[in-house]
Amino acid sequence: MPNITLVVSEELRRDMEKHPSIKWSSAVRNIIEQKLADFKELEKLAEKSKFTMKDWKLIEKKVSKSMAKHAKVLLDESNS
């Protein structure tokens, strides 16, 4: 089985060392496997989709605009 090298911060390494019973290699492998399964599922959905990139960009723009408005409302409320 091939190996990979993972770089973590000193703080993260210290926190991981507080839990010696956890097999970190297995934990990371499980997370990678789950993430890949998620992507495969998204790819299946995307293959069936009739949306074009233009459609997705329009949706992205509308969501971003809506989020910006919501953030402004929250900031205005917190400054009041």
Contacts in CASP RR format, 6 or more apart in sequence:
PFRMAT RR
TARGET T0000
AUTHOR 0000-0000-0000
METHOD contacts of the structure
MODEL  1
MPNITLVVSEELRRDMEKHPSIKWSSAVRNIIEQKLADFKELEKLAEKSK
FTMKDWKLIEKKVSKSMAKHAKVLLDESNS
6 28 0 8 1.000
8 16 0 8 1.000
16 22 0 8 1.000
16 24 0 8 1.000
END
